[in-house]
Amino acid sequence: MVEDLALDRAYAALADPTRRRLLEALRDGDARITDLAAPLPMTFAGVSRHVGVLESAGLVRREVRGREHWLSLQPAGLSQARQWIDEQADFWSTRADALAERLREKKHAR
Protein backbone atom coordinates (compact mmCIF):
# COMPACT_ATOMS: atom_id res chain seq x y z
CA MET A 1 0.00 0.00 0.00
CA VAL A 2 2.84 2.41 0.83
CA GLU A 3 4.47 1.48 -2.49
CA ASP A 4 1.23 2.32 -4.32
CA LEU A 5 1.12 5.73 -2.64
CA ALA A 6 4.70 6.49 -3.72
CA LEU A 7 3.90 5.38 -7.26
CA ASP A 8 0.73 7.49 -7.31
CA ARG A 9 2.65 10.53 -6.11
CA ALA A 10 5.36 10.08 -8.74
CA TYR A 11 2.86 9.79 -11.60
CA ALA A 12 0.74 12.65 -10.27
CA ALA A 13 3.86 14.83 -10.11
CA LEU A 14 4.89 13.86 -13.65
CA ALA A 15 1.39 14.49 -15.01
CA ASP A 16 1.84 18.26 -14.91
CA PRO A 17 3.83 19.96 -17.70
CA THR A 18 5.19 22.65 -15.38
CA ARG A 19 6.61 20.05 -13.03
CA ARG A 20 8.15 18.14 -15.94
CA ARG A 21 9.70 21.40 -17.10
CA LEU A 22 11.19 21.96 -13.64
CA LEU A 23 12.65 18.44 -13.66
CA GLU A 24 14.11 19.01 -17.12
CA ALA A 25 15.73 22.25 -15.95
CA LEU A 26 17.37 20.37 -13.07
CA ARG A 27 19.05 17.90 -15.43
CA ASP A 28 21.85 20.46 -15.82
CA GLY A 29 22.48 20.40 -12.07
CA ASP A 30 21.29 21.94 -8.84
CA ALA A 31 19.43 25.23 -9.15
CA ARG A 32 17.86 27.88 -6.97
CA ILE A 33 14.09 27.94 -6.97
CA THR A 34 14.19 31.60 -7.95
CA ASP A 35 16.20 30.75 -11.08
CA LEU A 36 13.80 27.94 -12.00
CA ALA A 37 10.80 30.22 -11.48
CA ALA A 38 12.10 33.13 -13.56
CA PRO A 39 11.20 31.81 -17.05
CA LEU A 40 7.82 30.39 -15.99
CA PRO A 41 4.60 32.34 -16.59
CA MET A 42 3.40 32.10 -13.00
CA THR A 43 4.00 33.53 -9.57
CA PHE A 44 6.82 32.39 -7.36
CA ALA A 45 4.20 30.99 -4.97
CA GLY A 46 2.80 28.89 -7.82
CA VAL A 47 6.22 27.50 -8.65
CA SER A 48 6.82 26.82 -4.97
CA ARG A 49 3.64 24.72 -4.83
CA HIS A 50 4.84 22.70 -7.82
CA VAL A 51 8.19 22.18 -6.09
CA GLY A 52 6.33 20.93 -3.02
CA VAL A 53 4.56 18.29 -5.13
CA LEU A 54 7.90 17.19 -6.61
CA GLU A 55 9.41 16.98 -3.12
CA SER A 56 6.46 14.99 -1.81
CA ALA A 57 6.90 12.54 -4.69
CA GLY A 58 10.59 12.14 -3.87
CA LEU A 59 11.68 13.49 -7.26
CA VAL A 60 13.62 16.50 -5.96
CA ARG A 61 15.44 17.42 -2.78
CA ARG A 62 15.53 20.92 -1.33
CA GLU A 63 18.58 22.23 0.49
CA VAL A 64 18.54 25.58 2.25
CA ARG A 65 21.84 27.44 1.88
CA GLY A 66 21.60 30.65 3.80
CA ARG A 67 18.50 32.39 2.45
CA GLU A 68 18.42 30.48 -0.80
CA HIS A 69 16.60 27.25 -1.50
CA TRP A 70 18.39 24.91 -3.89
CA LEU A 71 16.85 21.94 -5.64
CA SER A 72 18.46 18.80 -6.94
CA LEU A 73 17.07 15.81 -8.79
CA GLN A 74 16.51 12.60 -6.88
CA PRO A 75 16.60 9.88 -9.57
CA ALA A 76 15.67 7.20 -7.03
CA GLY A 77 12.23 8.81 -6.89
CA LEU A 78 11.59 7.54 -10.40
CA SER A 79 12.83 4.00 -9.79
CA GLN A 80 9.48 2.61 -8.69
CA ALA A 81 7.68 4.27 -11.61
CA ARG A 82 10.29 2.92 -14.01
CA GLN A 83 9.97 -0.57 -12.51
CA TRP A 84 6.18 -0.50 -12.93
CA ILE A 85 6.48 0.57 -16.57
CA ASP A 86 9.10 -2.13 -17.23
CA GLU A 87 6.83 -4.79 -15.71
CA GLN A 88 3.91 -3.64 -17.86
CA ALA A 89 6.05 -3.55 -20.99
CA ASP A 90 7.34 -7.07 -20.32
CA PHE A 91 3.81 -8.37 -19.78
CA TRP A 92 2.38 -6.79 -22.92
CA SER A 93 5.39 -7.73 -25.00
CA THR A 94 4.93 -11.37 -24.00
CA ARG A 95 1.21 -11.16 -24.78
CA ALA A 96 1.89 -9.55 -28.16
CA ASP A 97 4.46 -12.24 -29.02
CA ALA A 98 1.97 -14.96 -28.07
CA LEU A 99 -0.71 -13.34 -30.23
CA ALA A 100 1.66 -13.05 -33.18
CA GLU A 101 2.56 -16.74 -32.85
CA ARG A 102 -1.11 -17.72 -32.63
CA LEU A 103 -1.90 -15.72 -35.77
CA ARG A 104 0.98 -17.37 -37.64
CA GLU A 105 -0.27 -20.82 -36.59
CA LYS A 106 -3.79 -19.95 -37.66
CA LYS A 107 -2.58 -18.64 -41.02
CA HIS A 108 -0.57 -21.83 -41.71
CA ALA A 109 -3.48 -24.06 -40.66
CA ARG A 110 -5.64 -22.79 -43.54
N, C-alpha and C positions, 0 to 999 in steps of 0.2 A: 504494500500500500504506500509506503514512504517512497519507494522507487517510482511508482506511478505519479505521485505528486511532483517529484523532481522532473520527470519526463514532461508532465503537463506544463510545468513552469518554463522549461526550456523551449518547448514548442510555442507556448503563448508569447514568450519574449521574442522569438524569431518571427512571429506572424506579422509584426509591425515593421513597415519599411523604414521608419525613423530609427528604430533600434538596430535593424540590420545595417543601416548607414553608419551608426555609431561604432558597431563592431568592425565594420570595414575600415573605418578611420583608425582604429586601434591596431590594425595589422602592422602599421609602420612602427609601433612601439607605444610606450606609455604616453599619455597626454593629459593635460589639465582639462577639467570639465569646461572651463570658460573657452578654451580653444576649440573644443569639439562643438560647443554651442554656437559659436560665432557664425558659421555659414548656414545654420539651420533657420528656417523661417518660423521661429516660435520663440517664446519667452525663455529665459534661463530657467524659470520654475518648471516649465513644460519639459525641457531637456532633463532637468534634475529628476522629474518623475520617471522618465524613460530609463534613466540610469538606475534608479531604484528597482525597477522591474528586472533589469539585466543583472543587478547584484543579487536580487532574490532568487533568480534562476541559476546563480552560480557561474554566470558567463563572464563577469568582470569583477575585479577587486578594486576597492577604493583605498587609497592611502592618503592620509592627511599629512602634508609637509608644510609646517607653518600654517599659513592661512589658505594655502592652496590645496585643492582636492585633485589627486591624480588617479587616473584609471589605468588598469592594465587588463589584458585579456586573460581569461582563465580557461584554456583549452579543455581541461578536464570536465568542465561544465557541459560540454557537448558530447562527451564520451557515451553517456547513456542513450542520447538521441541517435547518435551514429550507430550504436549497437542495435537499437530497435530497427532502424532502417535496414541495416545489413541482414538482420534476421528475416525481415519481410521480403527483401530482395532474393535471398536464398530460397525461401519458401515458394515465391511466385516463379522463380526461374526453374525450380524443380517441376512445378506444376505445368509450366509452359513446355518444358522438354517432354514431359509425359504426354501431353496433348499432341505435340508434334509427332511423337512416335506412334501414337494411336491413329492419327490421321494417315500416316504413311502405311501402317498395317491395313487400314481400311481401304486405302487406294489400291494396294497390291492384291487385296482379296477379291476385287471386282473382276 
